[in-house]
Amino acid sequence: MKRIETGVELVRWALPMALTVALPLGTGGCERYTDYSAFLAEPRPVVSAKEYRMGPPDEVQVESKRVRELANHTERIRPDGYVTPPLIGNVFVAGKTCEEVSAEMQKLAQKYYEDADVTVRVVGFYSKKIYVFGEVFAPGPYPYNGANSVLGMLAAAQPTRLADPSRIQIVRPNKDGQLIRRMTIDLDAMVQEGDTSLDAVLESGDIVYVPPNALATVGLALQQLLLPIQPAAQTVRGPADIEETTMGTVYGREEGR
């Protein structure tokens, strides 16, 4: 009984504090951001407007019809930014487009084949990421391929039942990692009403954050309040538990007599 009473007292003490802290956040304390122009364009693009520039550890494929050494050659870009195709040796490719690297490799191959033709394409997009965090089943980094959309990323990450789908934030940092733009989207409106006006095509480095709903926010706040108290409460209950155990042993011996 003492354990139960102590637990009830802790909850009675902590719950009002958790509600005081968490409810403003879960019921509108989170601002709605409207930097829509940074994410949206008219007409809506089907891919990112920026050229894809490869980097470690992207996987690239080199193809050639006339240079047999380069036919269907695939390798990953090393941490130093180089690849080493047969025949032509080390080529620095990090930060370059497929067209730029194709032209460079073709020029190198023409030292051996006058009619050399070389085409380079990325077959594994690993160097650039889009990040999804918050109340989702599959948080973490996702490969950026130039066509990632808000709705597509949410479908892949799958928000949980504890999520607030009406306040999902899309965050865009600059190349130095500083926040420059963000917007709030309503996933319910997208799915239930078919409103995909904010289904933006994302860029590398964008962050999708799915916040918890009001009840989940209260639960997390309550858990944080109780965690520091639990060890102390267990220490306080120790002597009582010992006393109860000792008395139970004594009574058991007496009954055995």
C-alpha positions in Angstrom: 0.0 0.0 0.0 2.8 2.4 0.8 4.3 2.0 -2.7 0.9 2.7 -4.3 0.2 5.7 -2.1 3.7 7.1 -2.8 3.2 6.7 -6.6 -0.2 8.4 -6.5 1.2 11.3 -4.5 3.9 11.7 -7.1 1.5 11.7 -9.9 -0.8 14.2 -8.1 2.1 16.5 -7.6 3.6 16.2 -11.0 0.6 16.1 -13.3 -0.5 19.7 -12.7 3.1 20.9 -13.3 3.2 18.9 -16.5 -0.1 20.3 -17.7 1.1 23.8 -16.9 4.3 23.4 -18.9 3.0 21.3 -21.8 -0.5 22.4 -22.6 0.5 25.8 -24.0 2.9 24.0 -26.3 0.5 21.4 -27.4 -2.5 23.7 -28.0 -1.1 26.5 -30.1 2.1 27.5 -28.4 4.0 26.2 -31.5 4.0 29.1 -34.1 3.0 28.4 -37.6 5.7 29.5 -40.0 4.9 30.9 -43.4 8.1 31.1 -45.5 6.2 29.5 -48.3 7.9 31.4 -51.1 11.3 29.8 -50.2 9.9 26.3 -50.8 7.3 26.8 -53.5 7.5 27.8 -57.1 5.0 28.3 -59.9 4.5 26.2 -61.9 5.4 23.5 -59.4 8.6 21.8 -60.4 8.8 18.0 -60.7 12.5 18.0 -59.6 14.8 20.3 -57.7 15.9 23.3 -59.8 19.5 22.8 -58.6 21.9 20.5 -60.5 23.0 17.5 -58.6 26.7 17.7 -57.7 28.2 14.4 -56.6 30.2 13.8 -53.5 31.4 11.0 -51.2 30.1 8.3 -50.8 27.9 8.5 -54.0 28.1 5.5 -56.3 28.8 6.4 -60.0 28.7 4.3 -63.1 31.0 4.9 -66.1 29.8 3.7 -69.5 31.4 3.6 -72.8 30.7 1.9 -76.2 34.2 2.3 -77.6 36.4 2.1 -74.6 36.1 -1.5 -73.3 38.1 -0.8 -70.1 35.4 1.7 -69.0 32.3 -0.3 -70.1 29.9 -0.6 -67.1 32.4 0.4 -64.5 30.9 1.2 -61.1 32.6 2.5 -58.0 32.0 4.7 -54.9 33.5 8.2 -54.6 36.3 8.0 -52.0 36.4 10.4 -49.0 39.1 12.4 -50.8 36.6 13.0 -53.6 38.3 10.8 -56.2 37.4 7.8 -58.3 39.9 5.6 -60.1 38.4 4.2 -63.3 40.6 1.7 -65.3 42.9 3.1 -68.0 42.5 6.8 -67.0 43.4 6.7 -63.3 42.5 9.1 -60.5 39.8 11.7 -61.4 38.5 14.2 -58.8 34.7 14.3 -59.1 33.4 15.8 -55.8 31.3 18.9 -56.3 31.0 18.3 -60.1 28.0 17.4 -62.2 27.7 14.2 -64.3 28.2 16.2 -67.5 31.4 17.9 -66.2 32.9 14.5 -65.1 31.8 12.8 -68.4 33.6 15.5 -70.4 36.7 15.3 -68.3 37.0 11.5 -68.4 36.3 11.5 -72.2 39.2 13.9 -72.7 41.5 11.6 -70.6 40.3 8.5 -72.5 41.1 10.1 -75.9 44.8 9.8 -75.1 44.3 6.1 -75.8 41.2 6.0 -78.0 40.7 8.8 -80.5 37.0 8.2 -80.8 36.5 7.6 -77.1 33.0 8.2 -75.6 32.3 8.4 -71.9 29.1 8.8 -70.0 29.0 9.1 -66.2 25.9 8.9 -64.1 25.1 8.6 -60.4 23.5 5.3 -59.5 23.6 5.7 -55.7 22.6 8.9 -54.1 24.3 8.8 -50.7 26.2 12.1 -50.2 23.1 14.3 -49.8 20.4 13.8 -47.3 16.9 15.0 -46.2 16.3 14.5 -42.4 13.0 13.5 -40.8 12.6 13.7 -37.0 9.9 13.8 -34.4 6.8 11.5 -34.0 7.5 9.1 -36.9 8.0 5.4 -37.1 11.2 5.7 -39.2 13.2 8.9 -38.3 16.6 9.6 -39.7 18.3 10.6 -42.9 16.9 9.8 -46.3 18.8 9.9 -49.6 18.2 13.1 -51.6 17.6 12.4 -55.3 16.3 15.8 -56.5 12.7 14.8 -56.6 11.9 14.3 -52.9 8.6 16.0 -51.9 7.1 16.8 -48.5 4.3 14.3 -48.9 6.7 11.6 -50.2 9.0 12.0 -47.2 6.1 11.9 -44.7 4.7 8.8 -46.4 8.1 7.1 -46.1 8.7 8.1 -42.4 5.0 7.4 -41.4 3.9 9.7 -38.5 2.7 7.9 -35.4 -0.6 8.3 -33.5 1.2 10.6 -31.1 1.9 13.1 -34.0 0.2 16.4 -34.6 -0.2 16.3 -38.4 -1.6 19.8 -38.6 1.7 21.4 -37.5 4.5 19.7 -39.4 7.5 22.0 -39.9 9.8 22.1 -42.9 13.1 23.6 -42.0 15.8 24.8 -44.4 19.3 25.7 -43.2 22.0 27.4 -45.3 25.3 25.8 -46.3 26.8 26.9 -42.9 24.0 25.1 -41.0 22.2 28.2 -40.0 18.4 28.3 -40.1 17.1 30.6 -43.0 13.6 29.4 -43.8 10.8 27.3 -42.5 7.1 26.6 -43.1 4.3 24.8 -41.4 2.1 22.3 -43.4 -1.1 20.5 -42.5 -0.9 16.8 -43.5 -4.6 16.3 -42.7 -5.5 18.9 -45.3 -3.2 17.2 -47.8 -4.7 13.8 -47.3 -8.3 14.4 -46.4 -9.0 17.4 -48.7 -6.5 16.7 -51.4 -4.8 20.1 -50.9 -1.2 19.5 -52.1 -0.4 23.2 -52.7 2.3 23.0 -50.0 3.8 19.7 -51.2 7.1 21.3 -52.0 10.0 19.7 -53.7 12.7 19.6 -51.0 16.4 20.4 -51.2 19.4 18.6 -49.8 19.8 19.4 -46.1 16.1 20.1 -45.5 14.6 18.9 -42.2 11.1 17.6 -41.7 9.9 17.8 -38.1 6.7 16.1 -36.9 5.7 17.5 -33.5 3.8 15.6 -30.8 0.1 16.3 -30.3 -1.2 17.9 -27.0 -1.6 14.6 -25.1 1.8 13.3 -26.2 3.4 16.6 -25.1 1.8 16.3 -21.6 2.9 12.7 -21.4 6.5 13.5 -22.2 6.5 16.4 -19.8 5.2 14.2 -17.0 7.8 11.6 -17.7 10.6 14.2 -17.5 9.2 15.4 -14.2 9.0 11.9 -12.7 12.3 10.6 -13.8 14.5 12.6 -11.4 12.1 11.8 -8.5 11.8 8.0 -8.9 15.3 7.1 -7.6 14.8 9.3 -4.5 11.3 7.9 -4.0 12.8 4.4 -4.2 15.4 5.3 -1.6 12.8 6.6 0.8 10.7 3.5 0.5 13.7 1.3 1.2 13.5 1.2 5.0 9.8 0.6 4.9 10.2 -2.2 2.5 12.8 -3.8 4.7 10.6 -3.4 7.7 7.6 -5.0 6.0 9.8 -7.9 4.7 11.4 -8.4 8.2 8.0 -8.4 9.9 6.6 -10.9 7.3 9.5 -13.2 8.0 9.0 -13.0 11.8 5.2 -13.7 11.5 5.9 -16.6 9.2 8.2 -18.2 11.7 5.7 -17.7 14.5 3.0 -19.3 12.4 5.3 -22.2 11.7 5.6 -22.8 15.4 
